[in-house]
Amino acid sequence: MAAGLILQFPASVTESDYDAVNEKLPFDARSDDTTWPRGLLSHAAGPSDEGWLVFEIWESKDAQATFMENDLGPALGAVGLPDPTRVTWFDVVNERHPG
């Protein structure tokens, strides 16, 4: 079963911060024409009233943990972003992309 992940960052995190982190990653998060991390099935990000949100669906928690250790964690540290204020995992029982 796929694993859903919601990362909520403080309201001080902005789209510019998101882009700065993505510049440190070995793929272009704003492009469909890229080699995505192994195990990542879906990615979305944007601002909310509570802060910057990242929503992802992974083949497994282990796949995301590998990405966090090898790529995302170092990128977050390099940019100096704070840890997420909330991390929520859930089992994905249905995922659709209409159209």
C-alpha atoms as a printed R data frame, in Angstrom:
   type eleno elety resid chain resno      x      y       z
1  ATOM     1    CA   MET     A     1  0.000  0.000   0.000
2  ATOM     2    CA   ALA     A     2  1.291  3.474  -0.882
3  ATOM     3    CA   ALA     A     3  2.145  5.947   1.862
4  ATOM     4    CA   GLY     A     4  0.876  9.529   1.889
5  ATOM     5    CA   LEU     A     5  2.905 12.280   3.537
6  ATOM     6    CA   ILE     A     6  2.040 15.844   4.518
7  ATOM     7    CA   LEU     A     7  4.864 18.111   5.662
8  ATOM     8    CA   GLN     A     8  3.827 21.431   7.163
9  ATOM     9    CA   PHE     A     9  6.478 24.112   7.554
10 ATOM    10    CA   PRO     A    10  6.191 27.361   9.538
11 ATOM    11    CA   ALA     A    11  4.454 30.354   7.962
12 ATOM    12    CA   SER     A    12  7.881 31.978   7.546
13 ATOM    13    CA   VAL     A    13  8.726 29.435   4.798
14 ATOM    14    CA   THR     A    14  7.951 30.850   1.354
15 ATOM    15    CA   GLU     A    15  7.844 29.804  -2.277
16 ATOM    16    CA   SER     A    16 11.342 31.269  -2.659
17 ATOM    17    CA   ASP     A    17 12.539 28.943   0.114
18 ATOM    18    CA   TYR     A    18 10.858 25.997  -1.645
19 ATOM    19    CA   ASP     A    19 12.636 26.919  -4.885
20 ATOM    20    CA   ALA     A    20 15.973 27.320  -3.066
21 ATOM    21    CA   VAL     A    21 15.656 23.800  -1.640
22 ATOM    22    CA   ASN     A    22 14.687 22.410  -5.049
23 ATOM    23    CA   GLU     A    23 17.785 23.977  -6.609
24 ATOM    24    CA   LYS     A    24 19.866 21.746  -4.303
25 ATOM    25    CA   LEU     A    25 18.080 18.551  -5.418
26 ATOM    26    CA   PRO     A    26 19.259 16.352  -8.313
27 ATOM    27    CA   PHE     A    27 16.009 16.893 -10.275
28 ATOM    28    CA   ASP     A    28 13.689 19.740 -11.285
29 ATOM    29    CA   ALA     A    29 10.618 19.601  -9.035
30 ATOM    30    CA   ARG     A    30  8.702 21.982 -11.328
31 ATOM    31    CA   SER     A    31  9.166 19.861 -14.443
32 ATOM    32    CA   ASP     A    32  7.447 16.720 -15.677
33 ATOM    33    CA   ASP     A    33 10.516 16.078 -17.830
34 ATOM    34    CA   THR     A    34 12.806 15.005 -15.006
35 ATOM    35    CA   THR     A    35 14.012 11.906 -13.218
36 ATOM    36    CA   TRP     A    36 12.047 11.874  -9.974
37 ATOM    37    CA   PRO     A    37 13.317 10.192  -6.808
38 ATOM    38    CA   ARG     A    38 12.841  6.444  -6.777
39 ATOM    39    CA   GLY     A    39  9.511  5.610  -5.139
40 ATOM    40    CA   LEU     A    40  7.898  9.071  -5.414
41 ATOM    41    CA   LEU     A    41  4.466  8.743  -7.024
42 ATOM    42    CA   SER     A    42  3.053 12.245  -6.577
43 ATOM    43    CA   HIS     A    43  4.197 15.657  -5.317
44 ATOM    44    CA   ALA     A    44  2.383 18.929  -4.648
45 ATOM    45    CA   ALA     A    45  3.369 21.997  -2.632
46 ATOM    46    CA   GLY     A    46  2.008 25.414  -1.788
47 ATOM    47    CA   PRO     A    47  1.162 27.989   0.850
48 ATOM    48    CA   SER     A    48 -1.644 27.713   3.383
49 ATOM    49    CA   ASP     A    49 -2.850 29.815   6.303
50 ATOM    50    CA   GLU     A    50 -0.811 27.583   8.623
51 ATOM    51    CA   GLY     A    51  2.416 27.595   6.587
52 ATOM    52    CA   TRP     A    52  4.047 25.979   3.568
53 ATOM    53    CA   LEU     A    53  2.669 22.495   2.806
54 ATOM    54    CA   VAL     A    54  4.173 19.619   0.862
55 ATOM    55    CA   PHE     A    55  1.924 16.681  -0.027
56 ATOM    56    CA   GLU     A    56  3.465 13.523  -1.466
57 ATOM    57    CA   ILE     A    57  2.588  9.933  -2.195
58 ATOM    58    CA   TRP     A    58  5.387  7.389  -1.953
59 ATOM    59    CA   GLU     A    59  5.590  3.695  -2.775
60 ATOM    60    CA   SER     A    60  6.700  3.221   0.847
61 ATOM    61    CA   LYS     A    61  7.906  5.096   3.924
62 ATOM    62    CA   ASP     A    62 11.316  3.494   3.354
63 ATOM    63    CA   ALA     A    63 11.567  5.084  -0.105
64 ATOM    64    CA   GLN     A    64 10.864  8.514   1.383
65 ATOM    65    CA   ALA     A    65 13.335  7.903   4.236
66 ATOM    66    CA   THR     A    66 16.075  7.171   1.686
67 ATOM    67    CA   PHE     A    67 15.255 10.373  -0.211
68 ATOM    68    CA   MET     A    68 15.193 12.361   3.047
69 ATOM    69    CA   GLU     A    69 18.567 11.006   4.150
70 ATOM    70    CA   ASN     A    70 20.358 11.328   0.812
71 ATOM    71    CA   ASP     A    71 18.790 14.394  -0.804
72 ATOM    72    CA   LEU     A    72 16.062 16.374   0.929
73 ATOM    73    CA   GLY     A    73 17.554 16.511   4.418
74 ATOM    74    CA   PRO     A    74 20.889 17.892   3.187
75 ATOM    75    CA   ALA     A    75 19.073 20.364   0.886
76 ATOM    76    CA   LEU     A    76 16.901 21.661   3.747
77 ATOM    77    CA   GLY     A    77 20.012 22.047   5.892
78 ATOM    78    CA   ALA     A    78 21.960 23.811   3.158
79 ATOM    79    CA   VAL     A    79 19.191 26.398   2.759
80 ATOM    80    CA   GLY     A    80 18.761 26.717   6.527
81 ATOM    81    CA   LEU     A    81 15.070 25.887   6.692
82 ATOM    82    CA   PRO     A    82 13.512 24.840   9.989
83 ATOM    83    CA   ASP     A    83 12.177 21.344  10.530
84 ATOM    84    CA   PRO     A    84  8.527 20.825   9.617
85 ATOM    85    CA   THR     A    85  6.126 21.812  12.390
86 ATOM    86    CA   ARG     A    86  3.936 18.845  11.504
87 ATOM    87    CA   VAL     A    87  4.567 15.523   9.750
88 ATOM    88    CA   THR     A    88  1.542 13.372   8.933
89 ATOM    89    CA   TRP     A    89  1.702  9.919   7.370
90 ATOM    90    CA   PHE     A    90 -1.356  8.039   6.124
91 ATOM    91    CA   ASP     A    91 -2.144  4.884   4.189
92 ATOM    92    CA   VAL     A    92 -3.306  5.725   0.666
93 ATOM    93    CA   VAL     A    93 -6.400  3.671  -0.120
94 ATOM    94    CA   ASN     A    94 -7.325  5.624  -3.262
95 ATOM    95    CA   GLU     A    95 -5.449  7.924  -5.606
96 ATOM    96    CA   ARG     A    96 -6.804  9.270  -8.881
97 ATOM    97    CA   HIS     A    97 -5.662 11.827 -11.428
98 ATOM    98    CA   PRO     A    98 -8.789 12.832 -13.346
99 ATOM    99    CA   GLY     A    99 -8.447 13.548 -17.023
